[in-house]
Amino acid sequence: MPARVPRALDGPARERDVRASAAAARGQWTARPGSGTVSGRASDSGGHQLVDGQDTPAAGAATLAAGPPGAGADQEDPMAEKSLTERLGAWLGLDEDWQRPVPRVDRRDAAVALAMAAALALNLELLRGYFPAESMEPRPLEYVLIVLLALPLLWRRRFPLACAAAVFAVFVVTGRNASEVNAQLVGNILLFLAVFSAACWARNRRAMVATLAAIVLADLLWLTLDFAVGLSVERVVASMDGPAHGLLSPALSYGIYAYLINIVFFVSAFVFGTSAWRRARQQARLAAQAAQIARQSEQLRDQAIVEERLRIARELHDVVAHHVSVTGVQAAAARRALDRRPEQAARALGMVEESSREAIGQMRGLLGALRGATGHEDDSRQSSPTIAQIAGLTTGRPDELRVDYELLESAPGAAENVPLPAALSIYRTVEEALTNVRRHSTARRAQVVVRVAERYVETEILDAGRPVPGTSGTGLGQLGMRERAARHHGEAEIGPRPTGGYRVRVRLPLMESS
């Protein structure tokens, strides 16, 4: 932190001695001849070094630069490896908050149900022509079961679990009463579609797993009962023309084959359906992210507009308030000296004229900067105030306020390398602070110090006066200074001094990106 001046500013010699001692303590700051500017190295012979603007012993500077202890040490991964059960639950989405939107029954669902019913009826008629047996004679029950099998597909997306349970129940009844319907390929495709839809469209993932597990267990139980009564085995043995040549018996081979086929059938439908559900979830997340990005972009655009309006308001306030304040002071001086000292009145009126011209010129420059969005931004920035122009705010004004100005640089020419946005903010801060001293303080002397280091630029404005009664102001000037500092991720300290007077300090970091 820079050295402070704890006493009033009524003693210029003592103030300069204190500032020189403080500058020497900060690290051999030396004045350049004839410039009023101080420059120097960031370390002194007493074993001290400047680290981010702080006077720090050299032994501890390396520690501060290296960061906190253990910063480079390896750290354990806080995320432990998930178990197989947890990974499976995550893949199934058992604890997922997202629910797939419930669609309405539309023409697509009706088309699927009608197509499956027509395919079942056509396949059944083809089987009758291919197997001319008495068991294949047409029966009304077959067509009723076909309708009952296909009808639940109307609600396969809206009520997927109920659809799967209903299709499987009718499938079992059909197998017991009209096996030629569900034994064909189309019947199995219909059941596959029902199980797939349950895994794909179910909103409650735990209920989906429980329902499909119950369907699989019921199917395996159905097969077991069928084998127990010997119906399926008898059909297999009766269809054999000669002795079996496999390692296993015909009955055992058929049983294992039937179990494997059914397990693969249901697991495939379940996996495909869950994968489709996961893809839908991913698409929904991407759509939500895109919508959020669009909303954030709109908010950022609105925020940018508001910030630009605030910036324009700050610039107008700083330009107009400063020059109007100077104009008012000079006009009052001219009025008092008009009769007794015409020469002094003439000089004051000349300052009024000069201040008015400067105000108009700066307002024109501001308007030119606003029009710079058409592609001439570089030209408009060239007219922006710099650190070197701050001296013009403290000299050449024969008003009642005397300003002592110092520029401290960590290296010769450092002020010239300050980025234009930071330089403009420092310039406006000094301008507004001096305007406040002229308007709201009894001080006749003020001190302005600008410090340019490697990582920051800082200004400090001090006065030892008391507030003028009835001139509290609107607070917009101080608000503008704080907003400028916040825009650059800097800090601002504005308020009364413990020893009397007022103090304004603004520090802006100089990022590499600037």
Stockholm file with secondary structure:
# STOCKHOLM 1.0

chainA/1-514         MPARVPRALDGPARERDVRASAAAARGQWTARPGSGTVSGRASDSGGHQLVDGQDTPAAGAATLAAGPPGAGADQEDPMAEKSLTERLGAWLGLDEDWQRPVPRVDRRDAAVALAMAAALALNLELLRGYFPAESMEPRPLEYVLIVLLALPLLWRRRFPLACAAAVFAVFVVTGRNASEVNAQLVGNILLFLAVFSAACWARNRRAMVATLAAIVLADLLWLTLDFAVGLSVERVVASMDGPAHGLLSPALSYGIYAYLINIVFFVSAFVFGTSAWRRARQQARLAAQAAQIARQSEQLRDQAIVEERLRIARELHDVVAHHVSVTGVQAAAARRALDRRPEQAARALGMVEESSREAIGQMRGLLGALRGATGHEDDSRQSSPTIAQIAGLTTGRPDELRVDYELLESAPGAAENVPLPAALSIYRTVEEALTNVRRHSTARRAQVVVRVAERYVETEILDAGRPVPGTSGTGLGQLGMRERAARHHGEAEIGPRPTGGYRVRVRLPLMESS
#=GR chainA/1-514 SS CCCCCCSCTTCHHHHHHHHHHHHHHHHCEEECTTTCEEEECSBCTTSEEEETTEEEEHHHHHHHHHCSTTTTSCCCCSSCCCCHHHHHHHHHTTTCCCCCCCCCCCHHHHHHHHHHHHHHHHHHHHHHHHSCCGGGSCCHHHHHHHHHHHGGGGGTTTSHHHHHHHHHHHHHHHHHHCHHHHSSHHHHHHHHHHHHHHHHHCSCHHHHHHHHHHHHHHHHHHHHHHHHTTHHHHHHHHHCSSCCCSSSCHHHHHHHHHHHHHHHHHHHHHHHHHHHHHHHHHHHHHHHHHHHHHHHHHHHHHHHHHHHHHHHHHHHHHHHHHHHHHHHHHHHHHHHHTTTCHHHHHHHHHHHHHHHHHHHHHHHHHHHHHHGGGTCHHHHHHTSCCGGGGHHHHSSCCSSCEEEEEEEESSTTGGGGSCHHHHHHHHHHHHHHHHHHHHHBCCSEEEEEEEECSSEEEEEEEECCCBCTTCCCCSHHHHHHHHHHHHTTCEEEEEECTTSSEEEEEEEECCTTC
#=GC SS_cons         CCCCCCSCTTCHHHHHHHHHHHHHHHHCEEECTTTCEEEECSBCTTSEEEETTEEEEHHHHHHHHHCSTTTTSCCCCSSCCCCHHHHHHHHHTTTCCCCCCCCCCCHHHHHHHHHHHHHHHHHHHHHHHHSCCGGGSCCHHHHHHHHHHHGGGGGTTTSHHHHHHHHHHHHHHHHHHCHHHHSSHHHHHHHHHHHHHHHHHCSCHHHHHHHHHHHHHHHHHHHHHHHHTTHHHHHHHHHCSSCCCSSSCHHHHHHHHHHHHHHHHHHHHHHHHHHHHHHHHHHHHHHHHHHHHHHHHHHHHHHHHHHHHHHHHHHHHHHHHHHHHHHHHHHHHHHHHTTTCHHHHHHHHHHHHHHHHHHHHHHHHHHHHHHGGGTCHHHHHHTSCCGGGGHHHHSSCCSSCEEEEEEEESSTTGGGGSCHHHHHHHHHHHHHHHHHHHHHBCCSEEEEEEEECSSEEEEEEEECCCBCTTCCCCSHHHHHHHHHHHHTTCEEEEEECTTSSEEEEEEEECCTTC
//
